[in-house]
Amino acid sequence: MEHKRKIVSSRHLAEGENWQMSEFEYGLIVAYNGFSRWVARCMAASGNTDLGPLEILVLHNVNHRERAKRLADVCFMLNIEDTHTVNYALKKLLKAGLVSGEKVGKEMHYSTTKEGVELCDAYRETREQCLTDGLSVEGETLSEIAATLRYLSGVYDQASRAASSF
């Protein structure tokens, strides 16, 4: 029988019965980095070379459902604990004229500008042409993977709360 090598993030994290978790984490690491590179290059091909992955994700989130969002809304939806990074991304998007801000009570509400909507639309077209048109994975399979990733996000969140208590 042929011995299959394990592809893991770190050998010392793959010892014992749960070595598959290290294999999963390595897959997550390379997928995250590939995704970050993809969104930046897709956005550059769509006409904006000045945005990094976080700004791009924030822009898409603010554009989502054409409703104004608060900083807390964006952080919650993207599962980002460090509000300072999202706040900085929003300031960069404001300066670029891709989002606008309106003070409602004590909080700012952010919306995409006409330019921001057009850039998101161009991104969608580039995404379809370069990524989704050639995708060979079934839609239901992608939905199952997405559900598993959301579940695992909750597992990691719970584990991070437990680790914080040590």
N, C-alpha and C positions, 0 to 999 in steps of 0.2 A: 504494500500500500504506500502511495506517495505521501510524504509529509508536507503539508501545506504551511507555509510561513505566515505568521500573524503580522499584519500591518497595524501597528499600534503607535500611539503618541509618544510613549516613553516606556522602555522595558520595565523600569522599576514600578510603573503604575499598572503593568499588565501581569503581575505575579498573582497567582491564586485563581480561585474559581471565577471571578468576575472580570477576566481579561477582556471580554467583549466590550466592556465599557470604555476601555482605553482605545479599542479599535473604533468604536463609535465616535469618541472624542477626537480622534485623529481625522476621521471623515468630516466631522463638524468644523474643525480647524481649516482644512483645505477648502471645504465648501464656502465657509465664511470669507476667506481670502479671495477665492475665485469670484464670489458674488460681489464683494467690494470692488474688485478690479472691473468686473462687468458693468456695474451701475455707473462707475466713473467714465468708462469708455463709451457706454451707450449715451450718456448725457453729452459727452464731448462730440459724438457723432450727430447728436440732435441739435447742436449749436451752442453749447455752453461748456467751456473748458475750465471755468473757475470754481466749480463746485466739487467738494469731496463727497464721499459716500454718505456721511451723516446728513449733510445739507440736502442731498438729493432725496434721501428717505424722509426728511422733515418736510421738504417741498411737496412730495407726493401725499404725505399724510395731511398737510394743511389743505391740499386740493381735494382730498377725499370727500365725496358727497356734497361738495360746494357749500359747506357750512363753516362758519368761523370757528376757530379752535383756540383754546387757552393753552398756555405753556404746559399746564398740568395734564391737559387732554392729550397733547402730543407725546409727552413723556410716558403716560399710561399706555397709550396704544402701541408705542414702540418698545415698551418694557425697559425704559432707560431710567435708572435711579438718579444719575448725576444731571440734575436740571441745568447746571451751568453750561454743559456742552450743548444742550438743545437750545438754550437761550442764546448762546453765541451763534449757533447755526441760524436761528431766526433773525438775529441782527444782521448777519451776512446776507441773508435772503432779502431783508428790508432794504439794505444798502444797494443791492443789485436790482431792486425794483420788481422782484418776483413775488413778493408778498407785501401786504399792507397791514398796518396795525390800527386798531381802534380801541380806545380806552372805554371800558364799560364798568362803571363803579371803580373798584381798585385794580381791576385786572385788564390786561391787554387781550384782545381777541384778534387773531390773525386770519387773514383770507388771502387767497392767491389773487394777484392782479391779472389783467388781461394778458400781459407778457408771461406771467407764471403759468397760466392755463395753456397758452400756446406752446410753451416749452414742454409741459407735461404731455400734451397731445403729440408733439414731435417725438418725444421719448417713447411714447406708446407705439408710434409707427415704426421707429427704429427697432424697438424690442420685438415687434411682430416680424419684421423683415429678417432680423439677425438671429433671433432666439426661438420664438415660438413656432414659426413656420416650419422649421426643421426638427422640432421636438418629436421624439418617437415614443414618449411615455404617455400613456392614456391619461385623460383628465381625471378619472376616478382614482387612479393610482396616485397621481399628484395630490389629490385631496386627502387620501389616506396618509401619505407621507407628511403633509402639512398638519394633520390632526395629531400624528405621533410627535412631531416637533413641538407643537403647542403643549402636549401632555408633558414631554420631557422638560420643557421650559418651566413648568410648574414644579417638577421634581427638583430641578436645579435651584429654583427660587426657595423651595422649602429647605433644601440642604444648606443653602447659603444662610438662611435664618438660623438653622441649627448650629452652623459653624460660628456664627456671630456670638452665640451664647457661651462658647468655650473660653 
